[in-house]
Amino acid sequence: MPEYQFKTSINCGNCVKLVTMYMDEVPNLASWQVDTANPDKILTVKGEGLDAAAVLEKVKEAGFTIEAV
């Protein structure tokens, strides 16, 4: 299953809760997690046929910064 990683500004549990409703809208997203302990707040996403651009768009819509690693 393809996996993508992004550097984000999602830095706490409340931020993860906020972004969840946006991530739920990403087509073909099988799983995702944010390593808030990592200084770069790495978001890892997995999914067959997943469009990385859709992930970028949804995280930005949620009000967070994001860039590909």
C-alpha positions as semicolon CSV with decimal commas, in nm:
position;residue;x (nm);y (nm);z (nm)
1;M;0,000;0,000;0,000
2;P;0,149;0,338;-0,098
3;E;0,261;0,562;0,189
4;Y;0,331;0,935;0,190
5;Q;0,484;1,154;0,460
6;F;0,445;1,526;0,518
7;K;0,590;1,784;0,755
8;T;0,301;1,967;0,925
9;S;0,206;2,209;1,201
10;I;-0,037;1,957;1,358
11;N;0,121;1,962;1,702
12;C;-0,121;1,826;1,964
13;G;-0,415;1,597;2,029
14;N;-0,666;1,878;1,982
15;C;-0,511;1,960;1,645
16;V;-0,543;1,595;1,544
17;K;-0,912;1,601;1,643
18;L;-0,967;1,915;1,436
19;V;-0,799;1,778;1,123
20;T;-0,983;1,443;1,150
21;M;-1,304;1,567;0,987
22;Y;-1,099;1,698;0,693
23;M;-0,897;1,379;0,659
24;D;-1,222;1,180;0,654
25;E;-1,300;1,356;0,324
26;V;-0,981;1,240;0,146
27;P;-1,069;0,974;-0,115
28;N;-0,893;0,636;-0,089
29;L;-0,732;0,718;0,246
30;A;-0,691;0,389;0,436
31;S;-0,505;0,521;0,741
32;W;-0,323;0,822;0,875
33;Q;-0,134;0,930;1,185
34;V;0,062;1,229;1,308
35;D;0,381;1,190;1,511
36;T;0,337;1,492;1,738
37;A;0,655;1,397;1,929
38;N;0,862;1,449;1,613
39;P;0,988;1,809;1,577
40;D;0,856;1,810;1,218
41;K;0,511;1,676;1,323
42;I;0,523;1,407;1,054
43;L;0,189;1,306;0,902
44;T;0,196;0,957;0,750
45;V;-0,088;0,857;0,518
46;K;-0,156;0,527;0,341
47;G;-0,400;0,421;0,073
48;E;-0,435;0,253;-0,265
49;G;-0,501;0,517;-0,530
50;L;-0,443;0,794;-0,276
51;D;-0,383;1,140;-0,424
52;A;-0,117;1,320;-0,219
53;A;-0,246;1,655;-0,351
54;A;-0,584;1,584;-0,187
55;V;-0,409;1,534;0,148
56;L;-0,222;1,864;0,107
57;E;-0,544;2,045;0,023
58;K;-0,745;1,906;0,316
59;V;-0,477;1,976;0,576
60;K;-0,449;2,333;0,449
61;E;-0,830;2,368;0,460
62;A;-0,811;2,264;0,826
63;G;-0,577;2,559;0,887
64;F;-0,243;2,380;0,918
65;T;0,078;2,406;0,723
66;I;0,194;2,101;0,529
67;E;0,475;2,013;0,290
68;A;0,601;1,691;0,137
69;V;0,900;1,526;0,303
